[in-house]
Amino acid sequence: MTVRADDRPVAVQPAVAPAPGARRVLALLLLVYILNFVDRQVLGILARPIQADLGLSRTEFGAIGGLAFALLYATAGVPLGLLADKVGRSRVIAASLAVWSGFTALCGAASGFWSLFWCRLGVGVGEAGGTAPSYALIAEYFPPGQRARALATYALGAPIGLAAGTLLGGAIAAAVNWRAAFVVLGLIGLIVSPLFARAVRDLPRVSTSPPPRGALALLVRKPSFWLLAFGASCASLVGYGLALWLPSVLMGANGFDLVGVSMFTGALFLVGGCAGVLAGGWMADRMGRAAHAWVPGVSFLIAAPLYAAGMSTGSSVVSFAALLVPSGLALVWLGTVTAAVQHLVPAQMRATASASFLLVTNLIGLGGGPLLMGHIADRLAYSLGDDALRWAALYVLGFYPIAAVLMLVAARTLSRDWMD
């Protein structure tokens, strides 16, 4: 069923209520975003069997899990964002889903480091066209007063996808093997892609004029953009590093098998992550512009010591209780900061602005986090043995206070940089 088919530009007044079909579109975008994170996270839960089968070091696996994905995911995001602003956001999202799902399935045929590396590059370039256009499409369908909550609802795809990728990947690998997990999960996205393409259309544009000349330069001259981007980058260094390596840390510290650690981390992502994302969006919409930055800033300060405590106990019950809260706090920023970025630019360049933001955060956070943790663990392995990966994670937690400071400073600049 087509949500909105008329692409002709019309003059409209600023919306005070969601556009017709907004909730249906949001639900479909959420489904695509869930698949986005399923295809990312399946690599993390399968770290040990993949490393054993392909003979990969932690540094090599960190490069595959972070750098390989981030290189094209980040750099292709801006041109794909420009393309989405020009030809239609829903079209780019549907095509991107097909591309990354196809490469996910191909990961199941990897025979060594380079073949898996190239497949993850393909996943990255596909996913590059999914997120930024989705942010912009949500901003089209929802008025300013509801955007943080709408984007927070969309951001639920991250914890749900992390949980689903963990649970499904672990279950399929335990029943068959790790290769089957990639093939099955990739095929799901290939089925959803044409259905999404038929069901979602962009809204009519307020104007056919292109983004004003120098608009991107205007964005990068705003202090809030860089503070939010680098703050999110530091938080993502921790978040993506833990997403890839936390299952392995817990298998070493708590003695979990593959199915056990899938259930444990899946529950953390699902319960804690969903609560954090929703709470952040709710608070930002009710507490004003500055809350889009200071709420995640405070969350990072609280999350760091709780993560450290949760990874430093051998009791699975104590570990779960300690890790549940920071699993939510770590994702508070997904709805609030992405909503703030939408308000730094004119409406016709929101996908481009989102892609520029993701370029910075993903090159640093996604590209660096998994690789940095893996490299530190390899360096510490000579002296710490099996405990090296846990200590690597503890070191990387030091980026959370840096992220907090940047967000708290951004809270002071957002009011003057904000555009409705």
N, C-alpha and C positions, 0 to 999 in steps of 0.2 A: 504494500500500500504506500503510495507516495504522500509524504507529509506536506510538501509545498512545491509546486511545480513551476510557478510563475517566476521567472528570473528577470523580468523587465524592471528597470529602475523606476521607483516612484518616490514622490515626496511624502515623508511621514513625519509626525511629531514624535518627540521623545517618549518612549514607552513607559507606562507605569505598571503594566502587568505583562506576564509572559506572553509571547506570541502563540497563536494557535499551533497545537502539536508540539509545544516545547518539551513537555515531560516525556513524550514518546521519543523525541529526538535525543533527549538526555539519556534515556534508558539504553538506546542503541549505541550511543557514544560510550556509555559506561561499559557495555558488553565488549566493544572493540578494545577499550583500554584494559579491561581484564585480560583479554587475550594477549595484549601487548606485554603485560607483566608475567603472564604464564610462560611465554616464550623466553623471557629474560631469566626467570627464576629457576626454571627446570635445570639449567646448567649448574646452579649452586647446590641443589640437593643431590646431584649426580657426580659431585666433584671426586669423591673417592673411587667409585668404579671407573670413571673416565680416566683419571690419573693412572690407575693401576693397569688398565687395558692399553692405553696409548703411551705409557711410560713418561708422563709429564711431571716436571718439577712444579713446586708451588708458584714460582715466578712465571713459568710458562703458562700455567693454568690461569693465573691472575691476569696475564696479558690477553688471553683468549676471553676471559669473562669481563674484562673492563676495556682495555685499550682497543682490541679488535672491534668491539661493538661501538665504542664511543667515537672512533675516528670519523666514520661516515655518518653516524647518527647525529653528531654535532655539526659537522661541516656541511652536510647536505640539507640540514634543517632550514637554513636561511633561503637558499634558492627554491626549495620546495614550499616554503612559506610564501615567497613572492608569487610562485606559480598558483598556489591556492587562492591568494588574494585576487588573482587575475582570472583564472578559469573556473573557480568554484571549489570551495573547501570540502564539500562532501565527496566530490569526485576524486580528489587527491587522497582522502582518507581511505576510500574503498580500494583504490589501486595499491596504496601502501600496505594495507592489510594483506592483500594477495602476495605481494613481494616478500614481506617478512615471514609469512607463514610457509611459503615455498622453501625459503632458505632454512627455516627451522627444521622442516622435514629432511632436508639434505644433510643436516648435521648428523643424522643417524647413519650416514654412509662414510663419515670421516675415518681416515686410516692413520692419522698422525697429527702433529702440531699444526702444520701449515694448512692441511685440508680443513681442519676444524676452525682455524683462524679465518680463512677466507669465507667459510660459511657464516661465521658470526659477523664478519664485515657486511655480508649481504643482509643479514637480519637487521643490522644497524641502519643501513641505508633505507630499508623498507620502513622501519619504525620512525625514521626521521620525518616522514610525511604524515604521521598520524597525530601527534600530540599538539603541535602549534595550531594547525587548522581546527582542531577540536576546541581548543580554548577560544578561538575567534568565533566559531559557530555558536558556542554556548553564549558568548557575549552578545551575539545577534539576537538570540531567542529570549534572553532574560534581561530585565531592566536593571539599572545600576544597583538598586537596593537589594536585589536578590542574587547578584552574581557571585558573591563569595560563597553563599550556600550552594548555588548550582555547581560552581567549580569544585567545592568540597565534595558534593555528591559524586561528581565525575571522578575526583581524586580517590574515591573509594575503590576504584579499579586497581589502584596500587596494592593496598593490603589484601583485597580479595584475590587479585591475580597472583600475588606472592604466595598466599595460602594455597590457592588452587594448583599453582605450578609445583609447589612443594609436595602437596598430598598426591596429586595425580602422577607427577614424575616419579616419586618414590614408590607408589603402588605399582605402576606399570613396569618399572625397572625390576622390582622384586618379583613380579609375576613372570616377566619375559626377560628383558635386559634393557640397558640404558639406551640402546639404539632405537628400540621400539617406542620408548617414551617420546623421543623427538619426532618420529614419524607420525604417531597418533595425534600429538598436540598440534603439529603443523597442518595436518589435514583438516582439523576443526576450523582453523582460520580460513582455509581455502574454501570451505563450504559457506562460511558466514559472509565473506566478501561480496559476492554478487547479490546476496539478500540485502545487505546494507545499501548497496548502490541503488537498488530499486526503491528502497523505503525512505531515504533521506534526501532532501534538496536544500540548497541555500535559500535564505529569505531574499526578497527583492532588496536591492541596495538603495540606500538613501540618495546616493549620488553616483554617477558614472565616472566622475573625475578620478584620476589616478591619485595615489598618495602625493601630498604636496612635495615639491622639490626640496630636498634638504630635511625631510621629516625624520629619516633615520638618523641624520646627524643631530637633530634636535633631541632624539631619544638618548643618544650616547653622551650628550652634554648634561643630562640630568643626573645629579649625584645619587638620587634614589635608585636609578637603574643599576648603577655599579655596586652600590651597597647591598641591594637585594640580590644581585647576581653572584657576587663573591661570598655573601653570607650563605646563600643556598648552595654554592659550590663547596664550601667547607663542610656544611652539614651533609652534603651528598658524598663527600669523601668517606665519611663515617658510615652513612646509610648503605651505600652500594658495596662498600667493603664488607660490612656485616651481612648483607643479603647473600653475598657469594660464599662467605667463609664461616658464618655462625653455625650452620649445620655440622661442619667438620670440627669446629671448636667444641660443640656439645657432645659429639660422638667420642671425642678424646677425653673430655672432662667428666662426663656422666655415663659413659659406656653404652650409649644408645646404638641400636642397629639401624639400618636404613629406614625401615617402616616406623620405628619408634621416634627417630629424630624428625621424620616427615610430619608425624602427628603433633609433636611438641612444637616445632617451629611454625607449622601451619596454624595452630591455635593462637600462637603469639601474634602472627601477622593479622589473622582474621579479627580476633577480639580486640586486641590492643590497637592495631592500626586503624580499624574502622572507627573506633571511639575517638581516637586522636584527630583524625581528619574531620569528622563531623563537628567535634567540639571547636576546633579552630575556625571553621567556616561560620558557625553560629556566633561565636564571640566577635569575629571581625565585622559581621554585618550589624551587630548591635552596639559595638563599642567605638566605632568611628574609624577614620582613615589610619591613624597611627597604630591602631591595634593590629592591622595587617602585618606589621613588622615586629612590634614588641611582644605580641603573644608567642610567636615562634622563638624569639630571642630568649625569653624566660624559659620556654620549654626545653631548649637545648642545655641550659645551665642545670636544670633538674635531671635531664636524661643521662648525662655523662656519668655521675657517680652511681646511679642505679644500674646502668649497664655493667660497670666495673664490678659491682657486687654480685650481679647475676651470673657473671662468667667466672667468678672466683669461689664458687661453692660446688661441692660434689653431690649435693642433694638435688634431685630433679624437682622436688616440690618447692624448695626454697628458691631454686634457680628460676622456676616458672613465675613465682610470685614477684621476684625482683625484676625480671625482664619484661613482665606484662606492661607495666606503666611506661617505661621508656620506649617500648615498641609503639605506643601511641603518640607519645610526645615527639618522637623523631619524625612523625609524618604530619604534624600540625601545620607545617608551612605549606603543604601542597595546595591547599585551597586558598589560603590567605595571600601568600606571596604572588601566586599566579594571577589572582584577581587584581592585586595592586598593579602588576605589569600592564594589564589591560587598560588601566586608567592613566598611563603615562603617555599615550599616543592617541591620535585621531582614530575614529572607528575603522576607516578604510585600510589601516595598516596594522591591525591587531595581530594577524597571523605572522606578519614579518617581525613585529616586536617580540612576540612569544618565541619565535625561532631564534632571534638574536639572544634572548635570555637563556634559552636552552643550549645555544652554542657555547656560552661561557660555562654554565653549570655542568654540562655533560662532559666537555673536554677535561675539565678539572676534576669533577667529582666522580663521574662514571669511568672516565679514562684513567684516573689516578688511584681511586680507592682500592679496588680489588688487586691491582698490580702492586701498590705500595704495601698492602698487608701481606701479600704472598712473598714479596721480596724481603721484607723485614723478617718474616718467619723463616725463610731459607737462611738468612744470615745468622739468626739466633739458634738455629737447629743444632749447631755444633756444641753449644753450651747448655741448651735447655731441652733438647730432644723433643719429645712429643708435646711438651708444654709451650713450644715456641710460637705456635699459631695464636694461642690465647694471649700471650704477652704482646704479640704484634697488634692484636685488636685493642688491647689496653693503651698502647702507644698512640694509635690512630684516634682514640677518643679525645685526645688533646685538641683536635680541630673544632670540637663543639664550643668551647669557650670563645674561640676566635669568631665563629659563626654568630654567637650570641651578641658579641660587641658590635659587629657590623649591622645586625638587625636592629639593635637598640639605637644606633646612630641613625639608621634609615627611618625610624619612627619619628625623628625630629625633622626630616626633610620632606616627607611624603606630602604634607599639606600644601606646600608651595609648588610641588611638581605634579599634583593630581589634576586630571582632566575628566570631566563627566561626559 
